[in-house]
Amino acid sequence: MNKNVRIDRVNGSLFQGSGIELFIKREDEIHEKISGNKWRKLKYNLIFAKNHGHEGLLTLGGAYSNHIAAVACAAKLYGFKATGLIRGRAHLPLNPTLQLAEEEGMSFIYLDKLAYRDIKTLAGIEILKKYGFEDYYFVPEGGTNALAIKGCEEIITDMENKTFDYICVSIGTAGTMSGILKGLRGQNKLIGFSSLKGDFAGAMLESLLEKHDIPFKNYSIINEYHFGGYAKYKTELIQFINTFKTEHQIQLDPIYTGKMLYGIYDLIKKNYFPPKSKILAIHTGGLQGIVGFNQRFGNLIK
């Protein structure tokens, strides 16, 4: 795995005059298939599973889940079998995410909406027993657990230069943001850009912080850039992503990082950040999902 995650500076007319500087930590470049926060979340889970002799990984997620794809790829790379409990009916032909997962060796068990909801109420060991995978290691939906938070903590602790005023990250299940917050140790200001419509992200983050005894409160969550909710989009978001790719040669995804960067740019325009602020945006990967997004909505993303 590539441990030397580079930080790119983003230039442009938007930053002239205010002295604001924007940088992007390229977590998307950690690995071709297991990139960004997905690798960070899986790292210590994989080590634990290997050290305890588990022969496979069992996890769950939606049919277009970055997590499902990442677990499948990581399982193959590190010599595990893999099974995914997939929300929804059997997808035939397979969408690009499930096709990738199958090519990496993952098998699927499809659950309808009600069954999937019920399975999420069970403990991991109960899920393993229910489906006959007692020799497997259970990875929760989205990958978030104590070991995942430990991995995401290294997004910050791996950096040599920590002289940023603001750290920005997209937030879904809040595991990545919890780890970053722990890694910051109360320093800097952490801003989470929610991809969910409503205040769910804040509630999930608070629950995780309490559960894992993370006492730091140097964060805020911005809910104004979800573009209609998870996996929803608007024309201005697509235009921003494509323009950003053309101008900076950095690919953003439409679910997480595109919305975060759009929000950062809009907040700079609205003078949210003080002059001469140094902002670090965390690129959490998720680029495998672009193929499926384009298949569903037309080839919108370059």
C-alpha positions as CSV (number, residue, x, y, z in Angstrom):
1,M,0.0,0.0,0.0
2,N,1.1,3.5,-0.8
3,K,1.8,5.2,2.6
4,N,3.1,8.5,1.2
5,V,-0.1,10.2,0.6
6,R,0.6,13.5,-1.2
7,I,-1.1,16.8,-0.6
8,D,-1.9,18.9,-3.6
9,R,-2.4,22.7,-3.6
10,V,-5.5,23.9,-5.5
11,N,-4.9,27.3,-7.3
12,G,-7.4,29.5,-9.0
13,S,-8.9,33.0,-9.2
14,L,-11.2,32.2,-6.2
15,F,-8.3,32.4,-3.8
16,Q,-6.8,35.6,-5.1
17,G,-7.2,38.6,-2.8
18,S,-8.3,36.7,0.3
19,G,-5.1,34.8,0.8
20,I,-7.0,31.7,1.4
21,E,-5.1,28.5,0.6
22,L,-6.8,25.2,-0.3
23,F,-5.1,21.8,-0.3
24,I,-6.3,18.3,-1.0
25,K,-5.0,15.2,0.7
26,R,-5.0,12.6,-2.0
27,E,-6.3,9.6,0.0
28,D,-7.8,8.4,-3.3
29,E,-4.3,7.4,-4.4
30,I,-3.6,5.0,-1.6
31,H,-4.6,2.0,-3.8
32,E,-6.1,1.6,-7.2
33,K,-9.1,-0.4,-5.9
34,I,-9.1,0.0,-2.1
35,S,-8.7,3.7,-1.8
36,G,-9.3,6.5,0.6
37,N,-11.3,6.0,3.8
38,K,-12.2,2.5,2.7
39,W,-8.6,1.3,3.1
40,R,-8.2,3.2,6.3
41,K,-11.3,1.6,7.8
42,L,-10.3,-1.9,6.6
43,K,-6.6,-1.9,7.6
44,Y,-6.8,-2.9,11.2
45,N,-9.9,-5.1,10.6
46,L,-7.9,-7.1,8.1
47,I,-4.9,-7.4,10.5
48,F,-7.2,-8.6,13.3
49,A,-9.0,-11.1,11.0
50,K,-5.7,-12.5,9.8
51,N,-4.1,-12.7,13.3
52,H,-7.2,-14.6,14.6
53,G,-7.3,-17.1,11.8
54,H,-10.6,-16.1,10.1
55,E,-10.9,-17.6,6.6
56,G,-13.3,-15.0,5.2
57,L,-15.0,-11.7,5.5
58,L,-18.8,-11.1,5.8
59,T,-20.2,-7.7,5.3
60,L,-23.3,-5.9,4.1
61,G,-24.3,-2.9,2.0
62,G,-26.2,-1.5,-0.9
63,A,-25.8,-2.6,-4.5
64,Y,-23.7,0.5,-5.4
65,S,-21.7,0.5,-2.2
66,N,-18.1,1.6,-2.2
67,H,-17.7,-0.5,0.9
68,I,-18.8,-3.7,-0.8
69,A,-16.3,-3.2,-3.6
70,A,-13.5,-2.4,-1.2
71,V,-14.1,-5.4,1.0
72,A,-14.2,-7.7,-2.1
73,C,-10.9,-6.3,-3.4
74,A,-9.2,-6.3,0.1
75,A,-10.3,-9.9,0.7
76,K,-8.7,-11.1,-2.6
77,L,-5.6,-9.1,-2.0
78,Y,-5.1,-10.5,1.6
79,G,-6.2,-14.1,0.9
80,F,-9.7,-14.1,2.4
81,K,-13.0,-15.4,1.1
82,A,-15.8,-12.8,1.0
83,T,-19.5,-12.7,1.1
84,G,-21.7,-9.6,0.9
85,L,-25.3,-9.3,2.2
86,I,-26.7,-7.0,-0.4
87,R,-29.8,-4.8,0.1
88,G,-32.4,-5.3,-2.6
89,R,-33.3,-7.9,-5.2
90,A,-30.8,-9.8,-7.2
91,H,-29.1,-7.5,-9.8
92,L,-28.9,-9.2,-13.1
93,P,-27.0,-8.2,-15.1
94,L,-24.7,-7.1,-12.3
95,N,-24.1,-3.3,-12.0
96,P,-20.5,-2.2,-12.2
97,T,-19.9,-2.2,-8.4
98,L,-21.2,-5.8,-8.0
99,Q,-19.5,-6.9,-11.1
100,L,-16.2,-5.7,-9.7
101,A,-16.9,-7.4,-6.4
102,E,-17.8,-10.6,-8.1
103,E,-14.6,-10.5,-10.2
104,E,-12.6,-10.1,-7.0
105,G,-14.2,-13.3,-5.7
106,M,-17.1,-12.0,-3.5
107,S,-20.4,-14.0,-3.4
108,F,-23.7,-12.4,-2.7
109,I,-26.8,-13.0,-0.6
110,Y,-29.6,-10.6,-1.5
111,L,-32.0,-9.4,1.2
112,D,-35.2,-7.5,0.7
113,K,-35.7,-4.1,2.5
114,L,-37.4,-5.6,5.5
115,A,-34.9,-8.4,6.0
116,Y,-32.0,-6.0,5.5
117,R,-33.4,-3.7,8.2
118,D,-33.9,-6.6,10.6
119,I,-30.4,-8.0,10.1
120,K,-28.9,-4.6,11.0
121,T,-30.4,-5.0,14.5
122,L,-28.3,-8.1,15.2
123,A,-24.8,-8.2,16.6
124,G,-22.0,-9.2,14.2
125,I,-21.6,-12.7,15.8
126,E,-25.4,-13.3,15.5
127,I,-25.3,-12.4,11.8
128,L,-22.3,-14.8,11.2
129,K,-24.2,-17.6,12.9
130,K,-27.5,-16.9,11.1
131,Y,-25.9,-17.4,7.7
132,G,-23.4,-20.1,8.7
133,F,-20.2,-18.1,8.5
134,E,-18.9,-18.8,12.0
135,D,-15.3,-18.9,10.7
136,Y,-15.6,-15.6,9.0
137,Y,-14.9,-12.1,10.4
138,F,-17.8,-9.6,10.3
139,V,-17.2,-6.1,8.9
140,P,-20.2,-3.8,9.6
141,E,-22.1,-1.8,7.0
142,G,-19.8,1.1,5.8
143,G,-16.9,-0.5,7.7
144,T,-17.3,1.6,10.9
145,N,-16.1,0.1,14.1
146,A,-13.4,0.7,16.7
147,L,-10.7,-0.6,14.4
148,A,-11.9,1.5,11.5
149,I,-11.8,4.6,13.7
150,K,-8.2,3.7,14.6
151,G,-7.3,3.5,10.9
152,C,-9.0,6.8,10.0
153,E,-7.1,8.4,12.8
154,E,-4.0,7.9,10.7
155,I,-5.3,10.2,8.0
156,I,-4.1,12.9,10.3
157,T,-1.3,11.3,12.3
158,D,0.4,10.2,9.1
159,M,0.8,13.9,8.0
160,E,4.1,15.7,8.6
161,N,2.5,19.1,8.1
162,K,-0.5,19.8,10.3
163,T,-0.5,23.6,10.1
164,F,-4.0,23.9,8.7
165,D,-6.7,26.1,10.2
166,Y,-9.6,23.9,8.8
167,I,-9.8,20.2,7.9
168,C,-12.8,19.3,5.7
169,V,-14.2,15.9,5.0
170,S,-17.4,14.4,3.6
171,I,-19.5,12.5,6.1
172,G,-21.7,9.5,5.6
173,T,-21.7,7.0,8.5
174,A,-19.4,9.3,10.5
175,G,-16.7,6.7,11.1
176,T,-14.1,8.6,9.1
177,M,-14.9,11.9,10.7
178,S,-14.7,10.3,14.2
179,G,-11.2,9.0,13.4
180,I,-10.0,12.3,12.1
181,L,-11.4,14.1,15.1
182,K,-9.5,11.7,17.4
183,G,-6.3,12.2,15.4
184,L,-6.6,16.0,15.6
185,R,-6.5,15.8,19.4
186,G,-8.5,19.0,19.8
187,Q,-6.3,20.9,17.4
188,N,-7.6,22.7,14.2
189,K,-11.3,23.0,13.2
190,L,-12.9,19.9,11.6
191,I,-15.8,20.5,9.2
192,G,-18.0,17.6,8.0
193,F,-20.0,18.0,4.8
194,S,-23.0,15.7,5.0
195,S,-24.1,13.8,2.0
196,L,-27.4,13.0,3.8
197,K,-30.5,15.1,3.8
198,G,-31.5,16.0,7.4
199,D,-29.5,15.9,10.6
200,F,-28.7,12.2,10.6
201,A,-25.0,12.7,10.2
202,G,-24.7,14.8,13.4
203,A,-26.6,12.2,15.4
204,M,-24.4,9.4,14.1
205,L,-21.2,11.3,14.9
206,E,-22.3,12.1,18.4
207,S,-23.2,8.5,19.0
208,L,-19.8,7.3,17.8
209,L,-17.9,9.9,19.8
210,E,-19.7,8.8,23.0
211,K,-19.4,5.1,22.3
212,H,-15.6,5.3,21.6
213,D,-14.8,7.8,24.3
214,I,-13.7,10.6,21.9
215,P,-14.0,13.8,23.9
216,F,-13.1,16.4,21.3
217,K,-15.6,19.0,20.2
218,N,-13.6,21.0,17.7
219,Y,-16.0,20.2,14.8
220,S,-19.1,21.4,13.0
221,I,-21.3,19.7,10.4
222,I,-22.7,21.5,7.4
223,N,-25.9,20.1,5.9
224,E,-26.5,22.5,3.0
225,Y,-24.7,20.7,0.3
226,H,-26.4,17.3,0.0
227,F,-28.1,18.2,-3.3
228,G,-31.3,16.4,-2.4
229,G,-29.8,13.5,-0.3
230,Y,-27.5,10.5,-0.6
231,A,-26.8,9.7,-4.3
232,K,-28.9,12.6,-5.4
233,Y,-27.4,15.4,-7.6
234,K,-28.2,18.6,-9.4
235,T,-26.8,20.0,-12.6
236,E,-24.6,22.5,-10.9
237,L,-22.8,19.7,-8.9
238,I,-22.1,17.8,-12.1
239,Q,-20.8,21.0,-13.8
240,F,-18.5,21.7,-10.8
241,I,-17.1,18.1,-10.8
242,N,-16.3,18.2,-14.5
243,T,-14.8,21.7,-14.4
244,F,-12.7,20.8,-11.4
245,K,-11.4,17.8,-13.3
246,T,-10.5,19.9,-16.3
247,E,-8.8,22.7,-14.3
248,H,-7.0,20.6,-11.7
249,Q,-6.7,17.1,-13.1
250,I,-8.3,15.7,-9.9
251,Q,-11.3,13.4,-10.2
252,L,-14.1,13.9,-7.7
253,D,-17.0,11.6,-7.1
254,P,-20.7,12.8,-7.1
255,I,-21.6,11.2,-3.8
256,Y,-19.1,12.5,-1.3
257,T,-16.0,14.5,-2.4
258,G,-17.8,16.4,-5.2
259,K,-20.3,17.8,-2.7
260,M,-17.7,18.6,-0.2
261,L,-15.5,20.6,-2.6
262,Y,-18.5,22.3,-4.0
263,G,-19.4,23.3,-0.5
264,I,-15.9,24.6,0.3
265,Y,-15.9,26.7,-2.8
266,D,-19.3,28.2,-2.1
267,L,-18.4,29.0,1.5
268,I,-15.2,30.7,0.4
269,K,-17.4,32.9,-1.9
270,K,-19.6,33.7,1.0
271,N,-16.6,34.7,3.2
272,Y,-17.2,31.8,5.7
273,F,-13.5,31.3,6.1
274,P,-11.4,34.2,7.5
275,P,-8.8,35.7,5.2
276,K,-5.5,33.8,4.9
277,S,-7.1,30.6,6.2
278,K,-5.4,27.3,5.2
279,I,-7.9,24.6,4.4
280,L,-7.2,21.0,3.9
281,A,-9.8,18.8,2.2
282,I,-9.6,15.1,2.6
283,H,-10.2,13.2,-0.7
284,T,-11.9,10.0,0.6
285,G,-11.8,8.1,-2.8
286,G,-15.0,6.5,-3.9
287,L,-14.1,6.8,-7.6
288,Q,-15.2,3.3,-8.5
289,G,-18.8,4.4,-8.0
290,I,-18.6,6.8,-11.0
291,V,-19.1,4.0,-13.5
292,G,-22.3,2.9,-11.8
293,F,-23.4,6.5,-11.5
294,N,-22.9,7.2,-15.2
295,Q,-24.7,4.0,-16.0
296,R,-27.8,5.0,-14.0
297,F,-28.0,8.6,-14.9
298,G,-26.3,8.9,-18.3
299,N,-22.6,9.7,-18.8
300,L,-22.6,12.9,-16.8
301,I,-19.2,12.6,-15.1
302,K,-16.2,13.0,-17.3
